[in-house]
Amino acid sequence: MARIGIQLMMLKDHVEEQGITPVLHRVRETGFEVVEVSQIPMTEQNVAAMAAARDSLGIEVAAISAKTSAPAGSEGLTLENDFDLHVEHAQRLGTSMIRIGMMPISALRSPETFDAFAAEVDEYAQRLAEHGISLSYHNHHVEFAKIGGETLLDHLRRKAPHLRYEIDCHWVQRGGR
């Protein structure tokens, strides 16, 4: 049965202004029980509040988001630097899915950098699977550009066989499909 939920990225300004707990209360009041966490800082306070909302409000966390890496000096958690913390957060929130919202722009510089990204995410997918967590990739329109006649999405699927996919139909259409 399909579960329809709220993408918390769409409420990130409210979370910043009010905190995660009041926002999750409002999500529940509107009849939603499932959220996907994206672009919400995974601070100890936010993770604890989301875990409490799961227990007290019945809010299910379908997935949390992760970046593979970030430029030097950037803030935020990455799988490269905070792998174990991502696993801990997923387990505390009761989700078995971590999603990558977008590849790093650096992966688009050349076929070689794209292949390096594919190898990196495939390795993370295998490591996360050891903890019962799947790693998924959320597409945008850029993945329908081609390398040697093959879309980036198909190339990624071939080069990262352990990676799962969260296909966004809006971006598929924007990508010309």
Disulfide bonds with the S-S distance in Angstrom:
none
